[in-house]
Amino acid sequence: MTGDSTLVVGSGLIGTAIARRLARAGEPVTLVSRRPPDVPPDGHGARWAALDATDVRDCRRLLDRLRPERVVLVHGPSDVTWCEANPDEARAAHVAVADTFATLTPGSRIVMISTDNVFDGGSPRNTESTPPAPANAYGRAKLAAERALLAGAPRSVILRVSLVYGHEPADAGKWLNFFAACAHRLRRGEPVEAPDDHWTTPVLLDDVAEVTAALLRSGLAPPPLLHLGGPDRVTRAEWATAIARALGAPAELVKPVPRARTRYASRPVNACLASEVLPALPVIGDITVRGVREGARLLAPAFTATAPPAA
Ligand SMILES: NC(=O)c1ccc[n+]([C@@H]2O[C@H](COP(=O)([O-])OP(=O)(O)OC[C@H]3O[C@@H](n4cnc5c(N)ncnc54)[C@H](OP(=O)(O)O)[C@@H]3O)[C@@H](O)[C@H]2O)c1
């Protein structure tokens, strides 16, 4: 018998946002990771617990206690460069967690957040019917986990999302998303190198949380594979320029460079997602997925409200 709660596995950028979104709506949420998150999932009933999700016995103990009705798999490893250097560990971790939750929570609604890196970047537009061909070790690990989850728990939902962005505070130390890193550097008056040959469909963190919450509470089982990209297909250089404009920073600080010269060299040229299915789902209803200019306009005040971070 399951309870009326949600377990969010992974308390990083996306997991924390989803947990907060659910908790704000009054839903009981437990957020887990091996170490506590830098920013606690404050108030409204969201709480954190320690879990190594690759440890089956630990997972069984936690699930026996919580009996969650809904599970979100949004854990790492998520660092593309680390996965490239450690492909076996990356695959083993993602597949182990998928297998464990497929086996231990088959009656729960499970949503796994996956990635556009399951495509090689050859096509400017990847929909749910585009055959996957992973770009890198990270994409191979995520695709293997998608398959493991759907094989063991066919009512699960794989939500592949494009590059996710949102606010992170100036004192976070290390910013996890391109928008935040770019915005803080521009606020410091520093130049930002951004590829002009790496295309993406960035999606706002709040929109990912909103869509995930809708899929979790959907009465009817949603289709097993869904794509969520933003409506704008832009290069990172174009996106950085939009961020500079929204912040009132000089656009000349953005220095377009070739992707091969940057840390994005192993990413697909087209890291772009589009959906043939998601917008038509009744449960998605009135959710508007916002474009990069709207996203930058919405986020800019949070970045300009505080002093620029120390260099
Ligand atoms: N960010 C994006 O733009 C993006 C886009 C597409 C897909 N995704 C996918 O979304 C997921 C989350 O992304 P994110 O950006 O939120 O990542 P993140 O900020 O790196 O967070 C990952 C979280 O997973 C936890 N974790 C890692 N291994 C774990 C384990 N064995 N057991 C329990 N928790 C574990 C980490 O904490 P500990 O290390 O302390 O355990 C951390 O809290 C990833 O699977 C990624 O593939 C992200």
PDBQT file of the ligand as one rigid body, heavy atoms in Angstrom, charges set to zero:
ROOT
HETATM    1  N1  LIG A 401      20.739  20.395 -15.300  1.00  0.00    +0.000 N 
HETATM    2  C1  LIG A 401      20.350  20.183 -16.556  1.00  0.00    +0.000 C 
HETATM    3  O1  LIG A 401      20.419  21.081 -17.416  1.00  0.00    +0.000 OA
HETATM    4  C2  LIG A 401      19.809  18.823 -16.954  1.00  0.00    +0.000 A 
HETATM    5  C3  LIG A 401      19.295  18.678 -18.245  1.00  0.00    +0.000 A 
HETATM    6  C4  LIG A 401      18.801  17.428 -18.630  1.00  0.00    +0.000 A 
HETATM    7  C5  LIG A 401      18.780  16.375 -17.737  1.00  0.00    +0.000 A 
HETATM    8  N2  LIG A 401      19.281  16.545 -16.486  1.00  0.00    +0.000 N 
HETATM    9  C6  LIG A 401      19.246  15.367 -15.573  1.00  0.00    +0.000 C 
HETATM   10  O2  LIG A 401      18.614  15.680 -14.367  1.00  0.00    +0.000 OA
HETATM   11  C7  LIG A 401      19.272  15.022 -13.272  1.00  0.00    +0.000 C 
HETATM   12  C8  LIG A 401      19.610  16.063 -12.199  1.00  0.00    +0.000 C 
HETATM   13  O3  LIG A 401      20.289  17.146 -12.775  1.00  0.00    +0.000 OA
HETATM   14  P1  LIG A 401      20.772  18.338 -11.850  1.00  0.00    +0.000 P 
HETATM   15  O4  LIG A 401      21.255  19.404 -12.767  1.00  0.00    +0.000 OA
HETATM   16  O5  LIG A 401      19.763  18.647 -10.809  1.00  0.00    +0.000 OA
HETATM   17  O6  LIG A 401      22.034  17.619 -11.182  1.00  0.00    +0.000 OA
HETATM   18  P2  LIG A 401      22.889  18.050  -9.920  1.00  0.00    +0.000 P 
HETATM   19  O7  LIG A 401      22.621  19.461  -9.554  1.00  0.00    +0.000 OA
HETATM   20  O8  LIG A 401      24.265  17.588 -10.196  1.00  0.00    +0.000 OA
HETATM   21  O9  LIG A 401      22.245  17.122  -8.763  1.00  0.00    +0.000 OA
HETATM   22  C9  LIG A 401      22.400  15.753  -8.738  1.00  0.00    +0.000 C 
HETATM   23  C10 LIG A 401      21.938  15.279  -7.365  1.00  0.00    +0.000 C 
HETATM   24  O10 LIG A 401      21.984  13.855  -7.349  1.00  0.00    +0.000 OA
HETATM   25  C11 LIG A 401      22.556  13.448  -6.115  1.00  0.00    +0.000 C 
HETATM   26  N3  LIG A 401      23.114  12.125  -6.275  1.00  0.00    +0.000 N 
HETATM   27  C12 LIG A 401      24.139  11.750  -7.061  1.00  0.00    +0.000 A 
HETATM   28  N4  LIG A 401      24.367  10.447  -6.901  1.00  0.00    +0.000 NA
HETATM   29  C13 LIG A 401      23.458   9.997  -5.995  1.00  0.00    +0.000 A 
HETATM   30  C14 LIG A 401      23.201   8.735  -5.396  1.00  0.00    +0.000 A 
HETATM   31  N5  LIG A 401      23.939   7.658  -5.678  1.00  0.00    +0.000 N 
HETATM   32  N6  LIG A 401      22.190   8.636  -4.504  1.00  0.00    +0.000 NA
HETATM   33  C15 LIG A 401      21.440   9.707  -4.174  1.00  0.00    +0.000 A 
HETATM   34  N7  LIG A 401      21.641  10.930  -4.724  1.00  0.00    +0.000 NA
HETATM   35  C16 LIG A 401      22.634  11.062  -5.604  1.00  0.00    +0.000 A 
HETATM   36  C17 LIG A 401      23.583  14.536  -5.808  1.00  0.00    +0.000 C 
HETATM   37  O11 LIG A 401      23.919  14.634  -4.442  1.00  0.00    +0.000 OA
HETATM   38  P3  LIG A 401      25.066  13.723  -3.762  1.00  0.00    +0.000 P 
HETATM   39  O12 LIG A 401      26.241  13.732  -4.700  1.00  0.00    +0.000 OA
HETATM   40  O13 LIG A 401      25.309  14.408  -2.442  1.00  0.00    +0.000 OA
HETATM   41  O14 LIG A 401      24.469  12.378  -3.574  1.00  0.00    +0.000 OA
HETATM   42  C18 LIG A 401      22.795  15.772  -6.214  1.00  0.00    +0.000 C 
HETATM   43  O15 LIG A 401      21.959  16.174  -5.161  1.00  0.00    +0.000 OA
HETATM   44  C19 LIG A 401      20.499  14.313 -13.836  1.00  0.00    +0.000 C 
HETATM   45  O16 LIG A 401      20.231  12.943 -13.934  1.00  0.00    +0.000 OA
HETATM   46  C20 LIG A 401      20.650  14.887 -15.219  1.00  0.00    +0.000 C 
HETATM   47  O17 LIG A 401      20.980  13.854 -16.094  1.00  0.00    +0.000 OA
HETATM   48  C21 LIG A 401      19.798  17.746 -16.069  1.00  0.00    +0.000 A 
ENDROOT
TORSDOF 0
